[in-house]
Amino acid sequence: MLTLKVIREKREEVLQRLMCKHFDGSVVIDEIIAQDDLRRSTQTSLDTLLNEVNTLSRSIGALMKEGRKEEATEARAQVNKLKESAKELEETLHAAEEKIQNLLVTIPNLPHRSVPQGKGAEDNLVERSGGEQPQLPEGALPHWELAKRYDLIDFQLGVKITGAGFPVYKGKGARLQRSLINFFLDSARDAGYLEVQPPYMVNSDSAFGTGQLPDKEGQMYHVGLDDLYLIPTAEVPVTNIYRDVILDEKELPIRNTAYSACFRREAGSYGKDVRGLNRLHQFDKVEIVCIDKPEHSYDRLEEMVAYVQTLVEQLKLPWRILRLCGGDMSFTAALTFDFEVFSAAQQRWLEVSSVSNFESYQANRLRCRYRDAERKTQLCHTLNGSALALPRIMAALLENNQTADGIRIPEVLVPYCGFEAIS
């Protein structure tokens, strides 16, 4: 979340930049400033009153020693009266602090100055692209038909076991899925990311720390009895490793990678664009997370984008990178680049990764800080990205590599899956 310091000192700039995300923050920011003014004045009054209580309390003993019992009794009565007033001031102070906190979490992160204006996906900018779109044989099939023909994925069995959006991978489909996971993890390790294996459920503090609560509560599966949430991405547990942690400057940058199943309710999703693997409630993903000093975070972002590019290039998929406009960005991101691969049978681009810099927005919620050379503590910057999400990668691989005789396996995956083709 934004800091009070930024809101107070740069009010007009904050309002202007929030408009890039189509968020009018004038009312809520003015209320935050008003509550902060109340908090400050109340704190001053409380400090003054408590000093008076301390002074009077110290005088009582001296009065008793001097035999001035009546004056000591009056002083005690005055102290009790002041303490009652102090209690009222503390209640006002706590109410103002709670109000400020509740208002702060309703404000999205400030978009970076390079974020283009726009309302939706149609306004995103193509940064660069690569790869060749394949020429498919006549009668080419979409991936859900290929999965059925070669017995790779059973969508109806998933419906029987759980419901729509929970597919069952079978045989070479399961092996191909596992090969992608291992390829992505090995690649991340070789690129300098430390692998961790996080829990698949988190508590509300963790969900708040990375911004899923309260903004995305309806998108997560909630285990009510234990008040836990199934993770929508490994970003949540991995970034929360550093919640309430003060890192040493020498430890930065921190790079982590993790495989996890991901769970998303995706309420309201329907239609042709969600067929097959295009949108699921449960899917696999390898995530990369980075934590660094503010002055280095955009260098880290460039590195992460360049790394994800190497993955889609090795898989020989047509790809493009989009710089998201303000209206298509997430609540918590300052700058986001999306990766899309071209699905030849569907004749459409499929998003397979988002790589984002959150600057200090998550770190402020997480209280993730570092101690600099002067031993001062400062907020870190956090970043993460999909490297990669598997469902649409699988969809594009099946569709783009189909031939009259079967489906070719990209060369880089053959050592992992143990076969060169599906037929």
C-alpha positions as CSV (number, residue, x, y, z in Angstrom):
1,M,0.0,0.0,0.0
2,L,1.0,3.6,-0.4
3,T,2.8,5.3,2.5
4,L,1.3,8.3,4.4
5,K,4.5,10.2,3.6
6,V,4.0,9.9,-0.2
7,I,0.3,10.8,0.1
8,R,0.9,13.8,2.2
9,E,3.9,15.2,0.4
10,K,2.9,14.4,-3.2
11,R,-0.9,14.6,-3.1
12,E,-1.4,16.1,-6.5
13,E,1.1,13.8,-8.2
14,V,-0.6,10.8,-6.5
15,L,-4.0,11.8,-7.7
16,Q,-2.7,12.4,-11.3
17,R,-0.9,9.0,-11.5
18,L,-3.9,7.1,-10.1
19,M,-6.1,8.5,-12.9
20,C,-3.9,6.3,-15.2
21,K,-5.6,3.4,-13.5
22,H,-9.0,5.2,-13.8
23,F,-9.1,5.6,-10.0
24,D,-10.3,8.9,-8.6
25,G,-8.6,9.1,-5.2
26,S,-9.5,12.6,-4.3
27,V,-12.1,11.8,-1.7
28,V,-10.3,9.0,0.0
29,I,-7.0,10.7,0.0
30,D,-8.5,13.9,1.5
31,E,-10.1,11.7,4.2
32,I,-6.8,10.0,4.9
33,I,-5.1,13.4,5.3
34,A,-7.9,14.6,7.6
35,Q,-7.6,11.5,9.7
36,D,-3.9,11.8,9.9
37,D,-4.2,15.4,11.0
38,L,-6.6,14.2,13.7
39,R,-4.1,11.5,14.7
40,R,-1.2,13.9,14.9
41,S,-3.1,16.5,17.0
42,T,-4.5,13.7,19.2
43,Q,-1.0,12.3,19.7
44,T,0.3,15.7,20.7
45,S,-2.4,16.2,23.2
46,L,-1.9,12.7,24.6
47,D,1.8,13.2,24.9
48,T,1.2,16.5,26.8
49,L,-1.4,15.0,29.1
50,L,0.8,12.0,29.9
51,N,3.7,14.2,30.7
52,E,1.4,16.1,33.1
53,V,0.4,12.8,34.6
54,N,4.0,11.8,35.2
55,T,4.8,15.1,36.7
56,L,1.9,15.0,39.1
57,S,2.6,11.4,40.0
58,R,6.1,12.2,41.0
59,S,4.9,15.1,43.1
60,I,2.6,12.9,45.2
61,G,5.5,11.1,46.9
62,A,7.2,14.4,47.8
63,L,3.9,15.9,49.1
64,M,3.4,12.8,51.3
65,K,6.9,13.1,52.7
66,E,6.3,16.7,53.6
67,G,3.1,15.8,55.4
68,R,0.9,17.6,52.9
69,K,-1.6,14.8,52.7
70,E,-4.5,16.9,51.5
71,E,-2.6,18.3,48.6
72,A,-1.4,14.8,47.8
73,T,-5.0,13.5,47.8
74,E,-6.0,16.3,45.4
75,A,-3.0,15.5,43.2
76,R,-4.2,11.8,43.1
77,A,-7.7,12.9,42.1
78,Q,-6.2,15.1,39.4
79,V,-4.1,12.2,38.1
80,N,-7.1,9.9,37.9
81,K,-9.0,12.6,36.0
82,L,-6.2,13.1,33.6
83,K,-5.9,9.3,33.1
84,E,-9.6,9.2,32.1
85,S,-9.0,11.9,29.6
86,A,-5.9,10.1,28.3
87,K,-8.0,7.0,27.8
88,E,-10.5,8.9,25.7
89,L,-7.6,10.4,23.6
90,E,-6.1,6.9,23.1
91,E,-9.5,5.7,21.8
92,T,-9.6,8.6,19.4
93,L,-6.1,7.9,18.3
94,H,-6.7,4.2,17.7
95,A,-9.9,4.9,15.8
96,A,-8.0,7.4,13.5
97,E,-5.2,4.9,12.9
98,E,-7.7,2.1,12.1
99,K,-9.6,4.4,9.7
100,I,-6.3,5.4,8.0
101,Q,-5.4,1.8,7.6
102,N,-8.8,0.8,6.2
103,L,-8.6,3.7,3.7
104,L,-5.1,3.1,2.6
105,V,-5.8,-0.5,1.4
106,T,-8.5,0.8,-0.9
107,I,-6.0,2.7,-3.0
108,P,-4.2,0.9,-5.8
109,N,-0.5,1.2,-6.4
110,L,0.8,4.1,-8.4
111,P,1.5,3.2,-12.0
112,H,5.1,3.8,-13.3
113,R,5.4,6.9,-15.5
114,S,6.0,4.6,-18.5
115,V,2.6,3.0,-18.2
116,P,0.5,3.9,-21.3
117,Q,-3.0,5.4,-21.0
118,G,-5.8,3.1,-21.8
119,K,-8.9,1.3,-20.5
120,G,-8.4,-2.3,-21.4
121,A,-6.4,-5.0,-23.3
122,E,-7.0,-3.3,-26.6
123,D,-4.8,-0.4,-25.4
124,N,-1.8,-2.4,-24.4
125,L,1.4,-1.7,-26.3
126,V,3.4,-4.4,-28.1
127,E,7.0,-4.0,-27.0
128,R,8.5,-6.7,-29.2
129,S,7.8,-10.1,-30.7
130,G,9.5,-13.1,-32.1
131,G,9.2,-16.6,-33.5
132,E,7.4,-17.8,-36.6
133,Q,3.7,-18.7,-36.8
134,P,3.5,-22.3,-38.0
135,Q,1.7,-23.4,-41.1
136,L,-0.7,-26.1,-39.9
137,P,-2.0,-29.0,-42.0
138,E,-5.5,-29.0,-43.4
139,G,-8.0,-29.9,-40.8
140,A,-5.9,-28.7,-37.9
141,L,-7.5,-29.2,-34.5
142,P,-7.7,-27.0,-31.3
143,H,-5.9,-28.5,-28.3
144,W,-9.1,-29.8,-26.7
145,E,-9.8,-32.0,-29.7
146,L,-6.1,-33.1,-29.9
147,A,-6.2,-33.9,-26.2
148,K,-9.2,-36.2,-26.8
149,R,-7.8,-37.8,-30.0
150,Y,-4.5,-38.7,-28.3
151,D,-5.9,-39.4,-24.8
152,L,-3.8,-36.7,-23.2
153,I,-6.3,-34.7,-21.1
154,D,-9.7,-35.7,-19.9
155,F,-11.9,-32.7,-19.2
156,Q,-15.1,-34.6,-18.6
157,L,-13.4,-36.8,-16.0
158,G,-12.3,-33.7,-14.2
159,V,-15.9,-32.5,-14.2
160,K,-17.0,-35.8,-12.7
161,I,-14.4,-35.7,-9.9
162,T,-14.5,-32.0,-9.1
163,G,-16.2,-29.7,-11.6
164,A,-15.4,-27.7,-14.7
165,G,-11.9,-26.2,-14.9
166,F,-10.2,-29.2,-13.1
167,P,-8.8,-31.4,-16.0
168,V,-7.2,-34.8,-15.6
169,Y,-3.9,-35.2,-17.4
170,K,-3.2,-38.7,-18.6
171,G,-0.3,-40.7,-20.1
172,K,1.9,-38.7,-22.3
173,G,-0.2,-35.6,-21.4
174,A,0.8,-36.0,-17.8
175,R,4.5,-36.7,-18.7
176,L,4.6,-33.6,-21.0
177,Q,3.1,-31.5,-18.1
178,R,5.7,-32.8,-15.7
179,S,8.5,-32.2,-18.3
180,L,7.5,-28.5,-18.6
181,I,7.6,-28.1,-14.8
182,N,11.1,-29.6,-14.6
183,F,12.3,-27.6,-17.6
184,F,11.1,-24.4,-16.1
185,L,12.5,-25.1,-12.6
186,D,15.9,-26.2,-14.0
187,S,16.1,-23.1,-16.2
188,A,15.3,-20.8,-13.2
189,R,18.0,-22.5,-11.1
190,D,20.5,-22.1,-13.9
191,A,19.5,-18.4,-14.1
192,G,20.3,-17.9,-10.4
193,Y,16.9,-18.4,-8.7
194,L,16.9,-20.5,-5.5
195,E,14.1,-23.1,-5.6
196,V,11.7,-23.3,-2.7
197,Q,8.7,-25.5,-2.2
198,P,5.9,-23.4,-0.5
199,P,2.6,-24.4,1.1
200,Y,-0.5,-24.3,-1.1
201,M,-2.6,-22.6,1.6
202,V,-1.9,-19.3,3.3
203,N,-3.4,-17.4,6.2
204,S,-5.1,-14.0,5.8
205,D,-2.0,-12.1,6.9
206,S,-0.1,-13.6,3.9
207,A,-3.0,-12.9,1.5
208,F,-3.1,-9.3,2.8
209,G,0.7,-8.9,2.5
210,T,0.8,-9.5,-1.3
211,G,-2.5,-7.7,-2.0
212,Q,-4.9,-10.5,-2.5
213,L,-6.9,-9.3,0.4
214,P,-9.1,-7.3,0.5
215,D,-9.0,-6.6,-3.3
216,K,-9.2,-10.2,-4.7
217,E,-11.0,-12.1,-1.9
218,G,-13.8,-13.3,-4.3
219,Q,-11.2,-14.8,-6.7
220,M,-9.7,-17.2,-4.0
221,Y,-11.0,-20.5,-2.6
222,H,-11.5,-20.1,1.1
223,V,-11.3,-22.9,3.6
224,G,-13.7,-21.5,6.1
225,L,-13.2,-23.9,9.0
226,D,-9.5,-23.1,9.3
227,D,-9.7,-19.5,7.7
228,L,-7.1,-20.4,5.1
229,Y,-6.9,-19.6,1.4
230,L,-5.8,-21.8,-1.5
231,I,-3.0,-19.9,-3.3
232,P,-3.8,-18.3,-6.6
233,T,0.0,-18.3,-7.4
234,A,3.2,-19.2,-5.6
235,E,3.9,-15.5,-5.5
236,V,1.9,-15.3,-2.3
237,P,3.7,-17.8,-0.1
238,V,7.1,-17.1,-1.5
239,T,7.0,-13.4,-1.1
240,N,5.6,-13.8,2.4
241,I,8.8,-15.7,3.4
242,Y,10.1,-12.1,3.8
243,R,7.1,-10.7,5.8
244,D,8.3,-8.9,8.9
245,V,11.9,-9.4,7.9
246,I,14.7,-6.9,7.9
247,L,17.3,-8.0,5.3
248,D,20.9,-6.9,5.2
249,E,21.8,-4.8,2.1
250,K,24.4,-7.4,1.2
251,E,21.7,-10.1,0.9
252,L,20.0,-8.3,-2.0
253,P,18.9,-9.1,-4.6
254,I,17.0,-12.2,-3.4
255,R,15.8,-14.5,-6.2
256,N,13.5,-17.4,-5.6
257,T,11.6,-19.8,-7.8
258,A,8.8,-22.2,-7.0
259,Y,6.5,-24.7,-8.6
260,S,2.9,-24.9,-7.3
261,A,-0.6,-25.8,-8.2
262,C,-2.6,-22.6,-8.4
263,F,-6.3,-22.2,-7.6
264,R,-8.6,-19.5,-8.9
265,R,-12.3,-19.2,-8.8
266,E,-12.5,-17.2,-12.0
267,A,-16.1,-16.3,-11.2
268,G,-18.1,-15.3,-14.2
269,S,-15.8,-16.9,-16.8
270,Y,-17.6,-18.5,-19.7
271,G,-17.7,-18.6,-23.5
272,K,-15.5,-19.8,-26.3
273,D,-12.4,-18.1,-24.9
274,V,-12.3,-20.4,-21.8
275,R,-12.6,-23.8,-23.6
276,G,-10.1,-26.5,-22.8
277,L,-7.0,-25.2,-21.1
278,N,-7.6,-21.5,-21.9
279,R,-9.0,-20.9,-18.4
280,L,-8.9,-23.3,-15.4
281,H,-9.7,-23.3,-11.7
282,Q,-6.7,-25.4,-10.9
283,F,-3.4,-25.2,-12.9
284,D,0.3,-25.6,-12.6
285,K,2.8,-22.7,-12.7
286,V,6.5,-22.0,-12.0
287,E,6.9,-18.6,-10.4
288,I,10.0,-16.3,-10.0
289,V,10.2,-13.8,-7.2
290,C,12.8,-11.1,-6.7
291,I,13.4,-8.6,-3.8
292,D,15.9,-5.8,-4.2
293,K,16.7,-2.2,-3.4
294,P,14.5,0.5,-5.0
295,E,17.3,1.9,-7.2
296,H,17.9,-1.6,-8.7
297,S,14.3,-2.9,-9.1
298,Y,13.8,-1.8,-12.7
299,D,17.1,-3.5,-13.7
300,R,15.7,-6.6,-12.1
301,L,12.5,-6.2,-14.0
302,E,14.3,-6.1,-17.3
303,E,16.3,-9.2,-16.4
304,M,13.2,-11.1,-15.5
305,V,11.5,-10.2,-18.7
306,A,14.6,-11.1,-20.7
307,Y,14.7,-14.5,-18.9
308,V,11.0,-15.3,-19.6
309,Q,11.7,-14.5,-23.2
310,T,14.4,-17.2,-23.3
311,L,11.8,-19.8,-22.2
312,V,9.3,-19.2,-25.0
313,E,12.1,-19.0,-27.5
314,Q,13.5,-22.4,-26.4
315,L,10.0,-23.8,-26.8
316,K,9.9,-22.4,-30.4
317,L,6.6,-20.7,-29.8
318,P,5.6,-17.4,-31.6
319,W,5.6,-14.8,-28.8
320,R,5.0,-11.1,-28.1
321,I,5.5,-8.9,-25.1
322,L,2.9,-6.3,-24.1
323,R,3.4,-3.3,-21.9
324,L,0.1,-3.1,-20.0
325,C,-1.9,0.1,-20.0
326,G,-3.2,1.6,-16.8
327,G,-6.7,0.2,-17.2
328,D,-5.5,-3.4,-17.7
329,M,-3.0,-3.5,-14.8
330,S,-3.5,-5.2,-11.5
331,F,-4.4,-3.3,-8.3
332,T,-0.9,-3.8,-6.8
333,A,1.5,-3.5,-9.8
334,A,3.5,-0.4,-10.8
335,L,4.5,-1.8,-14.2
336,T,3.6,-5.0,-15.9
337,F,4.8,-6.8,-19.0
338,D,2.6,-9.7,-20.3
339,F,3.9,-12.5,-22.5
340,E,1.6,-14.0,-25.1
341,V,2.1,-17.0,-27.4
342,F,0.2,-17.5,-30.6
343,S,-2.2,-20.4,-30.8
344,A,-2.2,-21.4,-34.4
345,A,-5.4,-23.6,-34.4
346,Q,-7.4,-21.1,-32.4
347,Q,-5.9,-18.1,-34.3
348,R,-5.5,-16.1,-31.2
349,W,-2.8,-14.9,-28.7
350,L,-2.8,-16.5,-25.3
351,E,-1.4,-14.9,-22.2
352,V,1.2,-17.2,-20.5
353,S,3.1,-14.8,-18.2
354,S,2.9,-11.5,-16.4
355,V,6.1,-10.0,-15.0
356,S,5.6,-7.1,-12.6
357,N,7.4,-4.6,-10.4
358,F,5.3,-3.7,-7.3
359,E,7.9,-1.2,-6.1
360,S,7.3,-0.8,-2.3
361,Y,3.6,-1.4,-2.4
362,Q,3.7,-5.0,-1.3
363,A,6.8,-4.4,0.9
364,N,4.9,-1.8,2.9
365,R,2.1,-4.3,3.6
366,L,4.6,-7.0,4.3
367,R,6.9,-4.8,6.4
368,C,9.7,-6.2,4.2
369,R,12.7,-4.0,4.7
370,Y,16.5,-3.9,4.4
371,R,19.2,-2.2,6.4
372,D,21.5,0.0,4.3
373,A,25.2,0.8,4.8
374,E,24.3,3.6,7.3
375,R,22.2,1.0,9.3
376,K,19.0,2.7,8.4
377,T,16.0,0.5,7.5
378,Q,14.1,1.1,4.2
379,L,11.4,-0.6,2.3
380,C,12.4,-3.1,-0.3
381,H,10.9,-3.4,-3.8
382,T,9.3,-6.7,-4.8
383,L,8.8,-8.2,-8.2
384,N,7.5,-11.5,-9.6
385,G,6.6,-13.2,-12.8
386,S,5.2,-16.4,-14.3
387,A,8.0,-18.5,-15.7
388,L,5.8,-20.0,-16.9
389,A,2.1,-20.8,-16.4
390,L,1.5,-24.3,-18.0
391,P,-2.1,-24.5,-19.4
392,R,-1.8,-22.2,-22.3
393,I,1.8,-23.2,-23.0
394,M,0.5,-26.7,-23.3
395,A,-2.3,-25.6,-25.5
396,A,0.0,-23.8,-27.9
397,L,2.5,-26.6,-27.9
398,L,-0.1,-29.2,-28.9
399,E,-1.7,-27.0,-31.5
400,N,1.4,-25.5,-33.1
401,N,3.3,-28.7,-33.4
402,Q,0.5,-30.9,-34.8
403,T,1.3,-32.7,-38.1
404,A,-0.6,-35.2,-40.2
405,D,1.2,-38.0,-38.2
406,G,0.9,-36.7,-34.7
407,I,2.4,-34.0,-32.5
408,R,6.1,-33.1,-32.4
409,I,7.8,-32.4,-29.0
410,P,10.1,-29.4,-28.9
411,E,13.7,-30.5,-28.8
412,V,14.4,-28.9,-25.4
413,L,11.7,-31.0,-23.7
414,V,12.6,-34.4,-25.2
415,P,15.2,-35.2,-22.4
416,Y,12.6,-34.4,-19.8
417,C,9.6,-36.3,-21.2
418,G,11.4,-39.2,-22.9
419,F,9.6,-39.1,-26.3
420,E,9.9,-37.1,-29.5
421,A,6.3,-37.3,-30.7
422,I,2.8,-38.1,-29.7
423,S,1.0,-40.3,-32.1
